[in-house]
Amino acid sequence: MVRTIVVALGGNAIKRAEERGTAEEQFRNVRETCKHILEIIKGGYKVVITHGNGPQAGNLLIQQEEASEVVPPQPLDIVGAMTQGQIGYMLQQTLINYLKEAGLNTPVVTVLTQVLVDKNDPDFHDPSKPVGPFYTEEEARKLAKKKSYVIKKVKPVGEKMYRRVVPSPNPIAIIERNAIRSLIDAGTIVIACGGGGIPVMMKEDGSLEGVEAVIDKDLAGEKLAEVVGADIFLILTDVEKVKLNYGKLNEKDLDRMTLGEARRYLKEGHFLPGSMKPKIVACVRFLESNGEKAIITSLDKATEALEGKTGTLISR
């Protein structure tokens, strides 16, 4: 029986922290990313892809602000839609090329995805989602004063530990879920919920309306995994294994976690908001919805992690 896997790509799969984010740089990273995805496909899995958009959304927001005297800036939901198209295009084109080279005729499509949120979500009052570049404490202080950014510390150590944060409401439902399922059933590789999806709320008359926010891509990816009935939820980030006591002298790699252990570590505050915490929360939700297993590892270790050779495995 063919097993379905949802692959959630972190920002480093498209733009590295030290890069400017040119189209050339991003395509180069996407080519490397798609090589790993191709290996998963060749391994016999039915693959569904989602991805983050933090760096791209942050950079696009800066472009919107800097050019605001020339052209009208677009709201955050529109920025999310723009980055969904941008990143989906790069992944879709590259993966199509690789599949053809491998002699596979599998179609690939990006679905512009809307995700329902609650307009009363508490994150609208206490933003938590990092977007854009990292800043030093001094840079963060200046930007908060000059541009009224909400900026929070997102890393425990390092020179640049601060990032701008925006509202990140909890994903409730995927609007295009039926279309996504139909495409997958037809044998299509689907890229969906990019950047966490475009956040929308439902008005009293049942119509949809965009809201200014960025949904966490791992939480939206988990909702996508539920929709497609995935067996495995694979989160690819910039670390090979999840760590306890991150950044401390007693830092420890985790090879495995049970569902109960994951819940306990979350309660004990081992994982940073806007970083590892939403990944663990997403894995817990996936297992609670009857998913088989969740894996967190680095992009270059994806195949090895699926073989049980590395990464952090979370299961019931």
C-alpha positions as CSV (number, residue, x, y, z in Angstrom):
1,M,0.0,0.0,0.0
2,V,1.3,3.5,-1.0
3,R,1.9,5.7,2.1
4,T,1.1,9.4,2.0
5,I,3.6,11.8,3.5
6,V,3.2,15.6,4.0
7,V,6.6,17.3,3.7
8,A,6.8,20.7,5.5
9,L,9.7,22.7,4.2
10,G,11.4,25.3,6.5
11,G,12.6,28.7,5.3
12,N,16.2,27.4,4.8
13,A,14.9,25.2,2.0
14,I,14.3,28.4,0.0
15,K,16.5,31.1,1.5
16,R,19.5,30.7,3.8
17,A,19.9,33.1,6.8
18,E,23.1,34.6,5.4
19,E,21.7,35.2,1.9
20,R,20.1,38.4,0.5
21,G,17.3,36.4,-1.1
22,T,17.9,37.0,-4.8
23,A,15.9,34.9,-7.3
24,E,19.1,33.2,-8.2
25,E,19.9,32.3,-4.6
26,Q,16.4,31.0,-4.0
27,F,16.2,28.9,-7.2
28,R,19.6,27.4,-6.2
29,N,18.3,26.4,-2.8
30,V,15.0,25.1,-4.3
31,R,17.0,22.9,-6.7
32,E,18.8,21.3,-3.8
33,T,15.6,20.9,-1.9
34,C,13.8,19.3,-4.8
35,K,16.6,16.7,-5.2
36,H,15.7,15.5,-1.7
37,I,11.9,15.5,-2.4
38,L,12.6,13.5,-5.6
39,E,14.3,10.8,-3.6
40,I,11.3,10.6,-1.3
41,I,9.0,10.3,-4.4
42,K,11.3,7.6,-5.9
43,G,11.0,5.8,-2.6
44,G,7.4,5.1,-3.3
45,Y,5.7,7.7,-1.2
46,K,2.7,9.8,-2.3
47,V,4.1,13.2,-1.5
48,V,2.2,16.4,-0.5
49,I,4.3,19.6,0.0
50,T,3.9,22.7,2.1
51,H,6.4,25.4,2.9
52,G,7.2,28.5,5.0
53,N,7.4,32.0,3.7
54,G,8.9,34.0,6.7
55,P,11.9,35.4,4.9
56,Q,10.0,36.1,1.7
57,A,7.0,37.7,3.4
58,G,9.4,39.8,5.6
59,N,11.3,41.1,2.6
60,L,8.2,41.8,0.6
61,L,6.8,43.7,3.6
62,I,9.9,45.9,3.5
63,Q,9.5,46.5,-0.2
64,Q,5.8,47.5,0.4
65,E,6.8,50.0,3.1
66,E,9.8,51.5,1.3
67,A,7.8,52.0,-2.0
68,S,4.6,53.2,-0.2
69,E,5.0,56.8,-1.6
70,V,5.1,55.5,-5.1
71,V,2.7,52.6,-5.1
72,P,0.1,51.6,-2.5
73,P,1.3,48.9,0.0
74,Q,-0.6,45.7,0.1
75,P,-2.0,44.1,3.3
76,L,-0.5,41.0,4.9
77,D,-3.0,38.5,3.5
78,I,-2.2,39.8,0.0
79,V,1.6,39.5,0.7
80,G,0.9,35.9,1.8
81,A,-0.8,35.2,-1.5
82,M,2.0,36.7,-3.4
83,T,4.7,34.6,-1.7
84,Q,2.5,31.5,-2.1
85,G,2.7,32.1,-5.9
86,Q,6.4,32.9,-5.8
87,I,7.6,29.9,-3.9
88,G,5.0,27.5,-5.4
89,Y,6.2,28.5,-8.8
90,M,9.9,27.8,-8.0
91,L,9.1,24.5,-6.3
92,Q,6.7,23.4,-9.0
93,Q,8.9,24.2,-12.0
94,T,12.0,22.7,-10.5
95,L,10.2,19.5,-9.4
96,I,8.6,19.1,-12.8
97,N,12.1,19.3,-14.4
98,Y,13.6,16.7,-12.1
99,L,10.6,14.3,-12.5
100,K,11.1,14.5,-16.3
101,E,14.8,13.8,-16.0
102,A,13.9,10.8,-13.9
103,G,11.5,9.5,-16.5
104,L,8.5,10.2,-14.3
105,N,5.4,11.8,-15.8
106,T,3.8,12.8,-12.5
107,P,2.0,16.2,-12.7
108,V,2.8,18.9,-10.1
109,V,0.5,21.7,-9.2
110,T,0.4,24.6,-6.6
111,V,-2.9,25.3,-5.0
112,L,-3.4,28.9,-3.9
113,T,-4.8,27.9,-0.4
114,Q,-7.0,29.9,2.0
115,V,-7.0,28.8,5.7
116,L,-9.9,29.7,8.0
117,V,-9.0,31.4,11.3
118,D,-10.9,32.9,14.2
119,K,-11.0,36.7,14.2
120,N,-10.9,36.6,18.0
121,D,-7.8,34.5,18.2
122,P,-5.6,35.8,21.0
123,D,-2.5,36.1,18.8
124,F,-4.0,39.1,17.2
125,H,-3.4,40.9,20.5
126,D,0.0,39.2,21.3
127,P,1.8,38.5,17.9
128,S,4.1,35.6,17.8
129,K,5.1,34.8,14.2
130,P,8.6,35.9,13.2
131,V,8.9,37.3,9.7
132,G,11.8,38.8,7.8
133,P,15.5,39.2,8.8
134,F,17.1,38.7,12.2
135,Y,18.2,41.9,14.1
136,T,20.6,42.8,16.9
137,E,19.1,44.2,20.1
138,E,20.1,47.7,19.0
139,E,18.6,47.3,15.5
140,A,15.4,45.8,17.0
141,R,15.0,48.7,19.4
142,K,15.5,51.3,16.6
143,L,13.0,49.6,14.3
144,A,10.4,49.2,17.0
145,K,10.6,53.0,17.6
146,K,10.8,54.1,14.0
147,K,8.3,51.7,12.3
148,S,6.3,50.6,15.3
149,Y,7.3,46.9,14.6
150,V,6.5,44.4,17.3
151,I,9.8,42.7,17.8
152,K,10.6,39.8,20.0
153,K,13.7,37.7,21.0
154,V,13.4,34.4,19.0
155,K,16.9,32.9,19.7
156,P,18.5,32.3,23.1
157,V,22.1,33.0,21.9
158,G,23.9,34.8,19.1
159,E,24.5,38.3,17.9
160,K,21.2,38.6,16.0
161,M,18.5,37.1,18.2
162,Y,15.5,39.4,17.4
163,R,12.9,39.4,14.6
164,R,9.7,41.2,13.7
165,V,6.6,39.3,14.7
166,V,3.1,39.5,13.3
167,P,-0.2,37.8,14.4
168,S,-0.3,34.0,13.8
169,P,-3.8,32.7,14.5
170,N,-4.5,29.0,14.8
171,P,-5.6,27.3,11.6
172,I,-9.1,25.9,11.8
173,A,-9.9,24.5,8.3
174,I,-8.5,24.5,4.8
175,I,-11.0,26.1,2.4
176,E,-9.7,24.2,-0.7
177,R,-9.5,20.8,1.0
178,N,-11.9,19.0,-1.4
179,A,-9.9,20.3,-4.5
180,I,-6.6,19.2,-2.9
181,R,-8.0,15.7,-2.1
182,S,-9.3,15.4,-5.7
183,L,-5.9,16.3,-7.2
184,I,-4.0,13.9,-5.0
185,D,-6.5,11.1,-5.8
186,A,-5.8,11.8,-9.5
187,G,-2.1,11.2,-8.9
188,T,-0.9,14.8,-8.7
189,I,1.8,16.0,-6.5
190,V,0.3,19.0,-4.7
191,I,2.0,22.0,-3.2
192,A,-0.5,23.6,-0.8
193,C,-0.9,25.8,2.3
194,G,2.3,27.7,1.4
195,G,3.4,30.1,4.1
196,G,0.7,28.6,6.3
197,G,-2.0,29.5,3.8
198,I,-3.8,32.8,3.3
199,P,-5.6,33.6,6.5
200,V,-9.3,34.3,6.1
201,M,-12.3,34.6,8.4
202,M,-15.9,33.7,7.6
203,K,-18.4,36.5,8.0
204,E,-22.0,36.0,9.3
205,D,-23.3,35.6,5.7
206,G,-20.8,32.8,5.1
207,S,-18.6,34.8,2.8
208,L,-14.8,34.9,3.3
209,E,-12.6,37.8,4.0
210,G,-8.8,38.0,4.3
211,V,-7.2,39.0,7.6
212,E,-3.7,40.5,8.3
213,A,-1.7,37.6,9.7
214,V,0.8,34.8,8.9
215,I,-0.3,31.3,10.0
216,D,2.5,29.1,11.2
217,K,3.3,26.7,8.3
218,D,3.9,23.7,10.5
219,L,0.4,24.1,12.2
220,A,-1.2,24.6,8.8
221,G,0.9,21.7,7.4
222,E,-0.6,19.4,10.2
223,K,-4.1,20.5,9.2
224,L,-3.2,19.6,5.6
225,A,-1.9,16.2,6.8
226,E,-5.3,15.6,8.4
227,V,-7.1,16.6,5.2
228,V,-5.2,14.2,3.0
229,G,-5.1,11.4,5.5
230,A,-1.3,11.3,5.7
231,D,0.5,8.5,7.4
232,I,3.7,10.5,8.0
233,F,4.3,14.2,8.8
234,L,7.9,15.2,7.9
235,I,9.1,18.6,9.1
236,L,12.4,19.6,7.5
237,T,14.2,22.5,9.2
238,D,17.7,23.6,9.9
239,V,18.6,21.1,12.7
240,E,19.1,17.4,12.5
241,K,17.4,16.6,15.8
242,V,15.2,18.3,18.3
243,K,17.1,19.4,21.4
244,L,16.2,19.7,25.0
245,N,17.6,22.6,26.9
246,Y,18.5,24.3,23.6
247,G,21.5,26.7,23.9
248,K,22.3,25.6,27.5
249,L,25.3,23.6,28.8
250,N,23.0,20.6,29.3
251,E,21.7,20.6,25.7
252,K,20.6,17.2,24.6
253,D,19.6,15.6,21.3
254,L,16.4,13.7,21.1
255,D,16.2,10.6,18.9
256,R,12.7,9.7,19.9
257,M,9.7,11.1,21.7
258,T,6.5,9.5,22.7
259,L,3.3,11.6,22.4
260,G,3.2,11.8,26.2
261,E,6.8,13.0,26.4
262,A,6.2,15.6,23.7
263,R,3.3,17.0,25.7
264,R,5.4,17.0,28.9
265,Y,8.3,18.8,27.3
266,L,5.9,21.4,25.8
267,K,4.4,22.0,29.3
268,E,7.9,22.3,30.8
269,G,8.8,25.1,28.3
270,H,11.7,23.3,26.5
271,F,10.8,24.8,23.0
272,L,10.9,28.4,21.9
273,P,7.7,30.1,20.5
274,G,8.1,30.9,16.8
275,S,10.9,28.3,16.5
276,M,10.7,24.6,17.7
277,K,7.5,25.0,19.8
278,P,5.0,25.1,16.9
279,K,6.7,22.2,15.2
280,I,6.2,20.0,18.3
281,V,2.7,21.3,18.7
282,A,2.0,20.3,15.1
283,C,3.4,16.8,15.6
284,V,1.3,16.3,18.8
285,R,-1.8,17.3,16.9
286,F,-1.0,15.0,14.0
287,L,-0.6,12.0,16.3
288,E,-3.8,13.0,18.2
289,S,-5.6,12.9,14.8
290,N,-4.5,9.3,14.3
291,G,-1.4,10.0,12.2
292,E,1.2,7.2,12.3
293,K,4.4,9.1,13.1
294,A,6.0,12.5,12.8
295,I,9.6,13.3,12.1
296,I,11.6,16.4,12.5
297,T,15.1,16.7,10.9
298,S,17.2,18.8,8.6
299,L,16.6,18.9,4.8
300,D,19.8,17.0,3.9
301,K,18.8,14.2,6.2
302,A,15.3,13.7,5.0
303,T,15.8,10.3,3.4
304,E,17.9,8.9,6.2
305,A,15.3,10.1,8.7
306,L,12.6,8.2,6.9
307,E,14.8,5.1,7.1
308,G,15.1,5.6,10.9
309,K,18.8,6.5,10.8
310,T,18.6,10.0,12.2
311,G,16.2,12.8,13.0
312,T,13.7,13.0,15.9
313,L,10.9,10.5,15.6
314,I,7.6,11.2,17.5
315,S,5.1,8.4,17.8
316,R,2.3,7.2,20.2
